[in-house]
Amino acid sequence: MRAFLGLIRQDLRLGIRQGGDIGLVLGFFVLAVILFPFGIGPEPELLRRVAAGIVWVAALLAAVLSLDRLFATDYADGGLDLIALSAMPLELAVLAKAAAHWLTTGLPLVIVSPLLAILVDLDPAALPSLVVGLLLGTPAMSLVGAIAAALSLGARRPGVLTTLVVLPLYLPPLIFGTGAVEASLAAEGARAHLLLLAALSVAAVPLAPLAAAAALRQALD
Amino acid sequence: MPPFPETIELIGENLACRRGERLVFAGIDCRIGTGDALVLIGPNGSGKSSLLRLLATLLAPAAGRLLWGGTPVEDDPAGYRATIHYVGHLDGVKPALSPREMLGFWAAWRGVSHPAVDAALTAFGIEPIADCPCRWLSAGQRRRLALARLIAAPAPVWLLDEPGAALDDDGEARLVAAIASHRAAGGRVAVATHQPLALPGATTLALDRFAAPPDAIAI
């Protein structure tokens, strides 16, 4: 447990000291959302219709942007060898790194999302289901992203490969996340969608570390 | 440093290593008992680093097996990994953290509750820079920090890959002293090195004797 928390603390410390990382992700999120009104026109009707989709897609892309720092620096500086050489299973190391990634990426995105939703004129009644949906869906994004980041270690351009691998895997959270907002706009209740999002994250907690650790072992060989 | 009194041997039997299609070496037997030092020598590419990574379980052997205390390492890989320290070419040092934070983290990662961080900093003479960010450190200072891990979190087996690289005379003397007191406490050490280190009573393993013929195919 001490080792697990120690790894989370180190990654948080690195994320905060190199504050640019968190700022970069948030900056990308804000700018990507702001681009849409310029691209599709400022009519409030149109924006309101696509607001949830814009916020969710921008959050996904912002999360993808930060995935390469999950393992790439540890792989390059030899830290991954030392992480692998521990009585702790590599799966738990992946879980700790994904948790730290969520705390420095997913959580800030969730916190900023209400402001951006207002910017694109989302109906305030649907705001809770957007924020709760992101809160439940972003852990799955960090965990599944860990698989892609581990798989692309050693590739010539790991960032691009990670993006290609991970974007199709982000479809389920995107579908249920925007579905939750649509449902609450139609006054149908977003509960089912939110439960499915939670299920994705809960399933990813044991499964994603298994897959990512297998990929890391391959990269270390 | 706590002594390691158990007379457990690390034994490699008939080890072979394959990198891609090439068989790097084959048929290596080695035995590192309590207080022993094994020095790996050989030209570049003869497999010194590969053998150390193999002993560290970071590489799987193409043939042969590793025994720790008579039991194959693959039966209890986590237990075995907790007994070894590996210092490779790359030092795993994060530019944004300080040496004290790095040592604290590595000790915590190995599950040590009261890490000897100050003793480790002193042993390698880096206490004056203990709280500076590591991006200010020179190559030699980073190497000292990597070696200080050995002291901060004790482990009975040290696997050192060119530990003297980038070290000055003082650093090398501190390294030799650390290895000597580790062995005196019953620790075991395997070192790959080009520069002669003062390791009395060490066994030397010349890897070029085990080089596989160029067309050899791993078993």
Interface residues (C-beta under 8 A of the other chain):
Chain A: R2 A3 L5 G6 L7 R9 Q10 R13 L14 R17 Q18 T73 D74 A76 D77 G78 G79 D81 L82 I83 A84 L85 S86 A87 M88 P89 L220 D221
Chain B: A56 T57 L58 L59 A60 A78 G79 R81 A82 I84 H85 Y86 G88 H89 L90 D91 G92 V93 K94 A96 L97 E101 G104 F105 W106 A108 W109 R110 G111 S113 R149
